[in-house]
Amino acid sequence: MRVLYLVANGFAATLDWVIGVFIVWLIAAIWPYELRWYHYILGALLGVAPDFDFLHKLAGVKGSLVDHHDSLMHRPVFGIPCAALLGYSLGGVFWAVVAVSCIFIHYLHDTRGLGGGGIGWLWPFSKKHYGFFDVGWRVLVTEPREAAELWPNHNRWLETVYLRPSPRSVVELTWSSLLLSVVAWQAIDAWAGVIAYFGAWFTAFGLWWAFEVKRMVVARR
């Protein structure tokens, strides 16, 4: 089961790294900028860069924050300038724009109302998590989440959201497969786009099937 949970954690980050790949391709097409294959990998890493702080929690490092979204890497006032500096040092203005775009969209994805639980958009002035407007046109504001909500219930969350079909996993998989197929189509050919699209769904269904089989085996013991 540990392997399945590890894969599920990767699945949870799929949309972020795919968006990173898509941003590299899109900005290069507008710029224009000649891309190499490793530039797409770099874009994927930039897309998930804020979540590198989660590795401490995943590895069980003592002193890790209960919610990794409360780390400096999830503070826009810190993360966006750092992304600009990192991108510029990697390759000038083009990569600065790519890095900032990747990090900013990652923060949006982590914002309540767009799929996430919220981040500290107004930190250091406020530790509260701010989201988009609800149906009453009120800004969504929440307190940083408590340990009882997040850990050790993280695995339970994976089981509910990513280790079986759920509205969130299906929506994110739909966007991921579409964006990835567009990049593969434009960067390679149409067949590559088709393979990327169906490959993403095949991989997800394989994960869901493996979890159900493992769950039934464990239940019979």
N, C-alpha and C positions, 0 to 999 in steps of 0.2 A: 504493500500500500504506500510505503514511503516514496517509491519511484513515481507512482501515480500522482501523489500530492505534489511532488517536485515538478512533474510535467504540467499539472494544473496551474501551478504558480507561473510557469512560462506561458500557458494559455491566457492567463489573466493579463499578461503584458503584451499579447500579440498585437492588439490594435495600436498600441503606442509605437512599437518598433516598425510596424508596417507604415504608419503615418510618417515616421522618420524617413523611411525609404522613399515614400511618395513625395515628400517635401523636397528631398534631394533631386529627384527626377524633375519635378515641376519647376523649381527655381532654376535648374540648369537649362530647361527648355525655354524659359523666359529670358534668361541672362544674355546670351547663351554661354554655357560652360561645358567643356569636354569632360565627360565622366569616364572613370575607370571602374572596373567591377568592385574594387575595394571601397569606393566612395559610397556605394549602397550600404555596405556593412557599417561604415562610419555613420551614415544617416540613421541606421537602425539603432546603433549604440546611443546616439544623441537623443533618439526618441524615448529611450527608456532610462536615460542617465539619472533623472531624479530618483528613480527607484533603486539605485545602487545602495542607498541607505538601508534598504530592506534586507540586504545580504547579512548584515550584522544580526538582525533578528532571526533570520532563517538559519544562521549558523549557531544560534544560541549564545552569542557573545553577551557576557554580563554587562549590565549598564545600558543595554539597548533600550531605546524608547518604546513604550507600549505601542504607540501608533507612529509608524515611520513618517507619516504625513506631517508630523510635528517637528521634523528635523530641519536643519538649515537648507537642505537640498530641496525642500518643498516650501520655501519662503520666496515668493517672487521677487521681493526687493533685494534678495541676495542671489538667487539662482539666475535671473535674467541677465544682470551685468556680468556675472561669471561666465555665462554661456557666450556672451558677446566677446569677452576677452579670450576665452578658449578657442572659439571659432576663428577669430582674427589671427591668433597665433598659429593655428593649423593651416590657414590658407587665405588670409586676407578678408576682404569685405564679403565675398561670396559665402565663405564658410561662417562668417559672423552672422549673416542673415539667416543661413540655414540653421545654425545652432539656436539662435533666439526663437525662430519659428517653431522648431521642434520642442523646446522647453516650454514655450508659451502654450502650445496646443496640449502638451502633456498636462500642464496645470489646469487648463480648461476641462480636460477629460476627468481630472480628479475633483472637480468642483461639483458640489451638490446641485442636482438638477440636470447634469450632463453625464451622469454615470458614477460619479464619485461621492464620497462622504463629506468632502469639503477640505479646504486648506486655508491657511492664514493669509489671505490676500492683503490684509491691512497690518500685518506684523511689521515692525515691533510696536505699533500703536495699539494693537488688539490681538489677543491670543485666540479669539473666536474664529470659527470657520464661516466664511461667507459664501453664499450660493446665488443662483439666479432667482428671479421673481417667481413666487408661487401664483396660484390662480387668483389670489386676492391682491396681486400686485404689491406684495410685501417681500422685502429682501429676506432670503432664507439665512438665518443665523443660528448656529449651533455651538455648543461648548465642545472643546476637544474631547474625544471619546475616551471612555473609561476602560480600564483593563478587562473588566467583566464582559464588555461587549466584544472585545477584539481578540483576546488571547487567554486561554487556548482555543477559543471558538473559531479561530482562523480556518482550521481544517474543516470544520462544519460548514463554514461559509463556502469553501471550495467545493464541498460535496453538493451543496444546494445550487450554486451558481455555475460552476465550470466543469464539474465532473459528471454532469448530466445536462440535457438541454434545458435552458431557462430563457426567459425573455432577454435578459442582458447578454448571455453568451451567444444567443442566436443573432441578435442585432450586431454585436461586435464582430462576430464571425462573418456576417454578411458584408459589412463594410470592409473588413480586412481582406477577404477574398476578392472583392471587387477592385479595391485599390491595388492590391498585389498583382492582379491579372492585367490591369492597365499598364503598370510599370513593365511587367514581363513582356507584354505585347509590343510596347513601344521600344523597349531596349533590345529585344531579341526578335521575336516574330509572333504571329497570331497563335500558333500552336503552343508556344511557351505560356501565353496568356491563359489558354484553355487549361493547360496542365496545372498552372498556379492556382487557378480558381477551384477546380475540382480536387486538387491535391489538398488544399486547405480544409475543405469539407470532409474529405476522406480521413484525414488525420484526426479531426474532431470526433467523427463518428467512431473511429478506432479507440480513442480515449474513453468515450462514453460507454462503449461496449465492454472494454477491459475493466472499467470500474464496476459495472453491473455484474459481470462474471465474478470478479474478486469479492464483491459484497455478498453475493449469494454463497460463495464458498465459505467465507468467514461466518455467515449466519448458520450454516449447517454444522459447524464445529460444536 
